[in-house]
Structure formats: C-alpha cells, structure tokens
Amino acid sequence: MTTVRLPLFPLNSVLFPGLVLPLNIFEERYRAMMRELLKTGEDEPRRFAVVAIRDGREVAPTAPGLPDQTALPERGPAAGFGPDPIQAFHRVGCIADAATIREREDGSFEVLATGTTRVRLLSVDSSGPFLTAELEEIAEDSGDGAGALAEGVLRAFRNYQKRLAGARERSLTGADLPDEPSVVSYLVAAAAVLDIPAKQRLLQAPDTATRLAEELKLLRAETAVIRHLPSLPAVDLTRTPTSPN
C-alpha cells in the first residue's frame, strides 16, 4: 500500500485522472496552500488532492446569514466542513498536478492543474493553515473486456453528444476521442452531464471495465431521455467548471 500526505482541496465537483482543473482561488486557506506549493521547484510536481464534498460548503461563510443573523463567520482550514472534516468528504478522490500557479496583485491565484492518480482518503489534518490528508494511491486495473466495452461506450457517447449538442453543432469524429479504455472511461465520466453522486460512483469503480459498463448503461438511459427534451448546449470535453474558491 502506497500512502502519501498532500494538501487537500475539497470541491463541489469530481476530478478524474487526465482532466484539466482550472481554479480561481481567493480564500486564505487555499492561498496558503498555493504559497506552499510554490515552494516546490518548477521541475518537480506541485501536487494536491481533490475530493468531492459530500456534506459541506465549498466556500466558507464570510458574513452572518440566515437563519441566524448574529452567527459569526467560520474561520480556519476546516470552515464549512463541520467538527470532523473527513465525514464531509467522499472517500475517493484524485491527485492534481498544478502546472500553472499564477498569483494576482490582490493575492488571489489563478491555477491550472491536471488530474493524475486516484486516491483513497485515510485521514484529514486540520491543524495547519490548510487541510492536509493521508492518502492511499489506487491502482487502475483494466478488468475483463475493457477494450470491447470502450468501443461500445465511444459509440454511445458520440450518439449522446450529438443529442446534447443538437443538429447545429459539429458531431464528434474518431479523432476527437481516445481509444485507450481507461482514458475513455475517465473522459466520458467527466464530460457526461451527471450529478456528483453518479460521477463519484464512476470515479471509485473497482476497475476500468466496471466503469465502462456503468457508463454504457448511463449513456443509453440519458440519450433516451434527451430525445424527448429541447436541444441542450454542447459539453466541453476537456475542462471542468472553474471553481469559485
């Protein structure tokens, strides 16, 4: 079992290996995290872990609010996540490698990171200026029949994307999507319009084949629903929404 201790960045989204994560960072706890990461040499990975929030707030309250207007704003690295932060997070996340960390004049940061390796959350430490976590790296097993499943998922995803984009948008071609099963599984998981619990289930699938089989069922079901809905906007296949952190 390979374990690692890294800064922890909780988000209201799921990060997958290979996917790009843009961040707009303004909270002090995450500014402190980026300042620490900048101490790492440019020739070394600047890594932190991303986990999806199960129960909590991505951005901590900064002013009194409803229902108690006299309540004080929450402070500290665990603000918004309750007295035992690990209970607020899903237990499987993804390591992110920050290729770009750019500090603005106001002290906030613009960050561009990429998901690399899945990890299991073992413990959370809130004693410092930002959350850190002990994590166990999760190997990616292919499972049985991943290659054939990937072909089926690609066909289903092309049909799904065409339904989402509508006839006015360009359709996908073979050059738009990879054919390596694990890459296919993560790209489709990130690009499909699914809620966080569904994406989380895909992230923590025990192997690639299981993830692809679940995606095939989801894509077929979603495509059937979309047939009866008005045209929807196209989905960006390589980026996740910028987090307002």
C-alpha positions as a Markdown table, in Angstrom:
| # | Residue | x | y | z |
|---|---|---|---|---|
| 1 | Met | 0.0 | 0.0 | 0.0 |
| 2 | Thr | 1.5 | 3.3 | -1.1 |
| 3 | Thr | 0.5 | 6.3 | 1.0 |
| 4 | Val | 1.2 | 9.9 | 0.6 |
| 5 | Arg | 0.4 | 13.1 | 2.6 |
| 6 | Leu | -0.7 | 16.1 | 0.5 |
| 7 | Pro | -2.7 | 19.3 | 0.8 |
| 8 | Leu | -6.4 | 18.7 | 0.5 |
| 9 | Phe | -8.7 | 20.7 | -1.8 |
| 10 | Pro | -12.4 | 19.9 | -1.3 |
| 11 | Leu | -14.7 | 20.8 | -4.3 |
| 12 | Asn | -18.3 | 20.6 | -5.3 |
| 13 | Ser | -17.2 | 18.6 | -8.3 |
| 14 | Val | -15.4 | 15.3 | -9.1 |
| 15 | Leu | -11.9 | 15.4 | -10.7 |
| 16 | Phe | -10.8 | 12.5 | -12.9 |
| 17 | Pro | -7.3 | 11.4 | -14.0 |
| 18 | Gly | -6.3 | 13.2 | -17.2 |
| 19 | Leu | -8.8 | 16.0 | -16.9 |
| 20 | Val | -7.9 | 19.7 | -16.6 |
| 21 | Leu | -9.0 | 21.6 | -13.5 |
| 22 | Pro | -9.0 | 25.5 | -13.6 |
| 23 | Leu | -9.2 | 27.1 | -10.2 |
| 24 | Asn | -9.8 | 30.7 | -9.1 |
| 25 | Ile | -8.5 | 30.9 | -5.6 |
| 26 | Phe | -9.3 | 33.7 | -3.2 |
| 27 | Glu | -9.9 | 32.1 | 0.3 |
| 28 | Glu | -7.0 | 32.5 | 2.6 |
| 29 | Arg | -6.7 | 28.8 | 3.4 |
| 30 | Tyr | -6.3 | 27.9 | -0.3 |
| 31 | Arg | -4.0 | 30.9 | -0.9 |
| 32 | Ala | -1.8 | 29.5 | 1.9 |
| 33 | Met | -1.9 | 26.1 | 0.1 |
| 34 | Met | -0.7 | 27.7 | -3.2 |
| 35 | Arg | 2.0 | 29.6 | -1.5 |
| 36 | Glu | 3.3 | 26.3 | 0.0 |
| 37 | Leu | 3.1 | 24.6 | -3.4 |
| 38 | Leu | 5.1 | 27.4 | -5.0 |
| 39 | Lys | 8.0 | 26.5 | -2.7 |
| 40 | Thr | 8.3 | 23.3 | -4.7 |
| 41 | Gly | 10.8 | 23.6 | -7.6 |
| 42 | Glu | 9.4 | 24.1 | -11.1 |
| 43 | Asp | 11.0 | 20.8 | -12.2 |
| 44 | Glu | 9.0 | 18.8 | -9.5 |
| 45 | Pro | 5.2 | 18.1 | -9.5 |
| 46 | Arg | 3.2 | 20.5 | -7.4 |
| 47 | Arg | 0.6 | 18.1 | -6.1 |
| 48 | Phe | -2.5 | 18.4 | -4.0 |
| 49 | Ala | -5.5 | 16.1 | -3.6 |
| 50 | Val | -9.1 | 16.9 | -4.7 |
| 51 | Val | -12.1 | 15.3 | -3.1 |
| 52 | Ala | -15.7 | 15.9 | -3.7 |
| 53 | Ile | -17.7 | 17.4 | -0.9 |
| 54 | Arg | -20.5 | 15.1 | 0.4 |
| 55 | Asp | -21.8 | 17.4 | 3.1 |
| 56 | Gly | -20.5 | 21.0 | 3.5 |
| 57 | Arg | -19.8 | 24.2 | 1.7 |
| 58 | Glu | -17.0 | 24.8 | -0.8 |
| 59 | Val | -16.7 | 28.4 | 0.2 |
| 60 | Ala | -16.9 | 29.2 | 3.9 |
| 61 | Pro | -19.4 | 31.9 | 5.0 |
| 62 | Thr | -17.7 | 35.3 | 5.5 |
| 63 | Ala | -20.7 | 37.2 | 7.0 |
| 64 | Pro | -23.7 | 36.5 | 9.2 |
| 65 | Gly | -26.6 | 34.9 | 7.3 |
| 66 | Leu | -29.9 | 33.1 | 7.6 |
| 67 | Pro | -31.4 | 31.9 | 9.8 |
| 68 | Asp | -29.1 | 33.5 | 12.5 |
| 69 | Gln | -28.0 | 37.0 | 11.5 |
| 70 | Thr | -25.8 | 37.2 | 14.6 |
| 71 | Ala | -23.8 | 34.0 | 13.8 |
| 72 | Leu | -20.1 | 34.6 | 13.4 |
| 73 | Pro | -18.4 | 33.7 | 10.1 |
| 74 | Glu | -16.5 | 30.4 | 10.1 |
| 75 | Arg | -12.7 | 30.6 | 10.1 |
| 76 | Gly | -9.8 | 28.1 | 9.7 |
| 77 | Pro | -8.9 | 25.3 | 7.3 |
| 78 | Ala | -12.0 | 23.2 | 8.1 |
| 79 | Ala | -14.6 | 26.0 | 7.9 |
| 80 | Gly | -17.8 | 24.8 | 6.3 |
| 81 | Phe | -17.0 | 21.1 | 6.9 |
| 82 | Gly | -18.1 | 20.5 | 10.4 |
| 83 | Pro | -16.2 | 19.3 | 13.5 |
| 84 | Asp | -14.9 | 16.2 | 11.8 |
| 85 | Pro | -14.0 | 17.2 | 8.3 |
| 86 | Ile | -13.3 | 13.7 | 6.9 |
| 87 | Gln | -17.1 | 13.0 | 7.3 |
| 88 | Ala | -17.9 | 15.8 | 4.9 |
| 89 | Phe | -15.9 | 14.3 | 2.0 |
| 90 | His | -16.3 | 11.4 | -0.3 |
| 91 | Arg | -13.5 | 8.9 | 0.4 |
| 92 | Val | -12.1 | 8.5 | -3.1 |
| 93 | Gly | -10.5 | 11.5 | -4.8 |
| 94 | Cys | -7.8 | 12.4 | -7.3 |
| 95 | Ile | -4.4 | 13.9 | -7.1 |
| 96 | Ala | -4.0 | 17.1 | -9.1 |
| 97 | Asp | -0.7 | 18.4 | -10.5 |
| 98 | Ala | -0.6 | 22.2 | -10.7 |
| 99 | Ala | 1.1 | 23.0 | -14.0 |
| 100 | Thr | 0.4 | 26.7 | -13.5 |
| 101 | Ile | 0.1 | 28.7 | -10.3 |
| 102 | Arg | -0.1 | 32.5 | -11.0 |
| 103 | Glu | -0.5 | 35.0 | -8.2 |
| 104 | Arg | -2.5 | 38.1 | -8.9 |
| 105 | Glu | -1.8 | 41.6 | -7.5 |
| 106 | Asp | -4.6 | 41.2 | -4.9 |
| 107 | Gly | -3.1 | 38.0 | -3.6 |
| 108 | Ser | -5.5 | 35.6 | -5.2 |
| 109 | Phe | -4.4 | 32.8 | -7.5 |
| 110 | Glu | -5.2 | 31.5 | -10.9 |
| 111 | Val | -4.3 | 27.8 | -11.1 |
| 112 | Leu | -4.4 | 25.2 | -13.9 |
| 113 | Ala | -4.0 | 21.6 | -12.7 |
| 114 | Thr | -4.5 | 18.2 | -14.2 |
| 115 | Gly | -5.8 | 15.1 | -12.5 |
| 116 | Thr | -3.3 | 12.2 | -12.3 |
| 117 | Thr | -4.0 | 9.4 | -9.9 |
| 118 | Arg | -7.0 | 8.2 | -7.9 |
| 119 | Val | -6.5 | 8.1 | -4.1 |
| 120 | Arg | -8.4 | 6.9 | -1.1 |
| 121 | Leu | -8.8 | 9.3 | 1.8 |
| 122 | Leu | -7.5 | 7.8 | 5.0 |
| 123 | Ser | -7.3 | 10.8 | 7.4 |
| 124 | Val | -7.6 | 14.6 | 7.4 |
| 125 | Asp | -5.4 | 17.0 | 9.4 |
| 126 | Ser | -6.8 | 20.5 | 10.1 |
| 127 | Ser | -4.1 | 21.7 | 12.5 |
| 128 | Gly | -2.3 | 23.8 | 9.9 |
| 129 | Pro | -3.2 | 26.8 | 7.7 |
| 130 | Phe | -4.9 | 24.5 | 5.2 |
| 131 | Leu | -6.2 | 20.9 | 5.2 |
| 132 | Thr | -3.8 | 18.1 | 4.6 |
| 133 | Ala | -4.6 | 14.4 | 4.2 |
| 134 | Glu | -3.1 | 11.0 | 4.3 |
| 135 | Leu | -4.0 | 9.2 | 1.1 |
| 136 | Glu | -3.6 | 5.7 | -0.4 |
| 137 | Glu | -3.0 | 5.6 | -4.1 |
| 138 | Ile | -5.4 | 3.4 | -6.0 |
| 139 | Ala | -4.1 | 1.3 | -8.9 |
| 140 | Glu | -6.1 | 1.3 | -12.1 |
| 141 | Asp | -7.0 | -2.3 | -13.1 |
| 142 | Ser | -8.4 | -2.9 | -16.5 |
| 143 | Gly | -10.9 | -5.7 | -15.6 |
| 144 | Asp | -12.4 | -8.1 | -18.1 |
| 145 | Gly | -13.4 | -7.0 | -21.5 |
| 146 | Ala | -12.4 | -3.3 | -21.1 |
| 147 | Gly | -11.4 | -3.0 | -24.8 |
| 148 | Ala | -14.7 | -4.1 | -26.2 |
| 149 | Leu | -16.6 | -2.1 | -23.6 |
| 150 | Ala | -14.6 | 1.1 | -24.6 |
| 151 | Glu | -15.7 | 0.7 | -28.2 |
| 152 | Gly | -19.3 | 0.4 | -27.2 |
| 153 | Val | -19.0 | 3.4 | -24.8 |
| 154 | Leu | -17.4 | 5.5 | -27.6 |
| 155 | Arg | -20.3 | 4.8 | -29.9 |
| 156 | Ala | -22.9 | 5.5 | -27.2 |
| 157 | Phe | -21.1 | 8.7 | -26.2 |
| 158 | Arg | -21.0 | 10.0 | -29.8 |
| 159 | Asn | -24.7 | 9.5 | -30.0 |
| 160 | Tyr | -25.2 | 11.1 | -26.6 |
| 161 | Gln | -23.1 | 14.1 | -27.6 |
| 162 | Lys | -25.0 | 14.6 | -30.8 |
| 163 | Arg | -28.3 | 14.6 | -28.9 |
| 164 | Leu | -26.9 | 17.1 | -26.4 |
| 165 | Ala | -25.4 | 19.4 | -29.0 |
| 166 | Gly | -28.3 | 19.3 | -31.5 |
| 167 | Ala | -28.1 | 19.2 | -35.2 |
| 168 | Arg | -26.5 | 22.6 | -35.5 |
| 169 | Glu | -23.3 | 21.6 | -33.6 |
| 170 | Arg | -20.5 | 19.6 | -35.2 |
| 171 | Ser | -20.5 | 15.9 | -34.4 |
| 172 | Leu | -17.6 | 14.0 | -33.0 |
| 173 | Thr | -15.2 | 12.1 | -35.3 |
| 174 | Gly | -12.9 | 9.3 | -34.5 |
| 175 | Ala | -10.0 | 11.8 | -34.0 |
| 176 | Asp | -11.8 | 13.6 | -31.2 |
| 177 | Leu | -11.8 | 10.7 | -28.7 |
| 178 | Pro | -9.0 | 8.4 | -27.5 |
| 179 | Asp | -9.3 | 4.6 | -27.7 |
| 180 | Glu | -7.3 | 3.5 | -24.6 |
| 181 | Pro | -10.0 | 2.1 | -22.3 |
| 182 | Ser | -9.1 | 3.8 | -19.0 |
| 183 | Val | -8.7 | 7.2 | -20.8 |
| 184 | Val | -12.1 | 6.7 | -22.5 |
| 185 | Ser | -13.7 | 5.8 | -19.2 |
| 186 | Tyr | -12.4 | 9.0 | -17.4 |
| 187 | Leu | -13.1 | 11.3 | -20.3 |
| 188 | Val | -16.7 | 10.1 | -20.7 |
| 189 | Ala | -17.2 | 10.2 | -16.9 |
| 190 | Ala | -16.1 | 13.9 | -16.8 |
| 191 | Ala | -17.9 | 15.0 | -20.0 |
| 192 | Ala | -21.3 | 13.4 | -19.3 |
| 193 | Val | -24.0 | 15.6 | -17.7 |
| 194 | Leu | -24.3 | 13.7 | -14.4 |
| 195 | Asp | -24.7 | 14.7 | -10.8 |
| 196 | Ile | -21.9 | 14.4 | -8.3 |
| 197 | Pro | -23.0 | 11.1 | -6.7 |
| 198 | Ala | -23.1 | 9.5 | -10.2 |
| 199 | Lys | -19.7 | 10.9 | -11.1 |
| 200 | Gln | -18.3 | 9.8 | -7.8 |
| 201 | Arg | -19.5 | 6.2 | -8.3 |
| 202 | Leu | -17.7 | 6.2 | -11.6 |
| 203 | Leu | -14.5 | 7.6 | -10.1 |
| 204 | Gln | -14.4 | 4.9 | -7.4 |
| 205 | Ala | -15.3 | 1.9 | -9.7 |
| 206 | Pro | -13.1 | -1.0 | -8.9 |
| 207 | Asp | -11.7 | -1.3 | -12.4 |
| 208 | Thr | -11.9 | 0.2 | -15.9 |
| 209 | Ala | -14.3 | -2.4 | -17.2 |
| 210 | Thr | -16.8 | -1.9 | -14.4 |
| 211 | Arg | -16.7 | 1.9 | -15.0 |
| 212 | Leu | -17.2 | 1.5 | -18.7 |
| 213 | Ala | -20.1 | -0.9 | -18.2 |
| 214 | Glu | -21.8 | 1.6 | -15.9 |
| 215 | Glu | -21.2 | 4.4 | -18.4 |
| 216 | Leu | -22.8 | 2.4 | -21.2 |
| 217 | Lys | -26.0 | 2.0 | -19.1 |
| 218 | Leu | -26.0 | 5.7 | -18.1 |
| 219 | Leu | -25.4 | 6.9 | -21.6 |
| 220 | Arg | -28.1 | 4.8 | -23.1 |
| 221 | Ala | -30.6 | 5.9 | -20.4 |
| 222 | Glu | -29.6 | 9.6 | -20.7 |
| 223 | Thr | -29.8 | 9.5 | -24.5 |
| 224 | Ala | -33.3 | 8.1 | -24.4 |
| 225 | Val | -34.4 | 10.9 | -22.1 |
| 226 | Ile | -32.7 | 13.6 | -24.2 |
| 227 | Arg | -34.7 | 12.5 | -27.3 |
| 228 | His | -37.8 | 14.0 | -25.6 |
| 229 | Leu | -36.2 | 17.3 | -24.5 |
| 230 | Pro | -35.4 | 20.5 | -26.3 |
| 231 | Ser | -31.9 | 21.0 | -27.7 |
| 232 | Leu | -29.2 | 21.4 | -24.9 |
| 233 | Pro | -25.8 | 23.2 | -25.1 |
| 234 | Ala | -22.7 | 21.2 | -26.1 |
| 235 | Val | -20.4 | 19.9 | -23.4 |
| 236 | Asp | -16.8 | 20.9 | -23.2 |
| 237 | Leu | -14.9 | 17.6 | -23.3 |
| 238 | Thr | -11.6 | 18.6 | -21.7 |
| 239 | Arg | -12.3 | 21.1 | -18.9 |
| 240 | Thr | -14.3 | 21.1 | -15.7 |
| 241 | Pro | -16.0 | 24.3 | -14.4 |
| 242 | Thr | -13.8 | 26.8 | -12.8 |
| 243 | Ser | -14.2 | 26.6 | -9.0 |
| 244 | Pro | -15.0 | 29.9 | -7.2 |
| 245 | Asn | -12.5 | 29.2 | -4.4 |
